[in-house]
């Protein structure tokens, strides 16, 4: 069984479509799920899943993405 690492990120709702688009473009490296949220929540939480051998690529992606959109720790 293959093991995956998980990492949660948060982004403002009005920027989430762009983040989804970027994550979709990284198919094969990282996958994501939008976590449940409350009505009116201004943010979207995403759970990222990736193989350990792709951790550096995912972290680099998040660094680059963070220079374009808000990623909230």
Residue pairs with C-beta under 8 A, 6 or more apart in sequence:
2 51
3 51
3 52
4 49
4 50
4 51
4 52
5 49
5 50
5 51
5 52
5 55
6 47
6 48
6 49
7 47
7 48
7 50
7 58
8 35
8 45
8 46
8 47
8 48
9 19
9 45
9 46
9 48
9 62
9 71
9 72
10 43
10 44
10 45
10 46
10 71
10 72
10 73
11 19
11 43
11 44
11 46
11 69
11 70
11 71
11 72
12 42
12 43
12 44
12 69
12 70
12 72
13 41
13 42
13 43
13 44
15 69
15 70
16 34
16 44
18 68
18 69
19 44
19 46
19 65
19 69
20 32
20 34
22 61
22 65
23 30
23 31
23 32
23 46
23 48
26 58
26 61
29 50
29 54
29 57
29 58
29 61
30 48
30 49
30 50
30 54
30 57
30 58
30 61
31 48
31 49
31 50
32 46
32 47
32 48
32 49
33 46
33 47
33 49
34 44
34 45
34 46
35 44
35 45
35 46
35 47
37 43
37 44
37 45
43 72
48 58
50 58
62 71
65 71
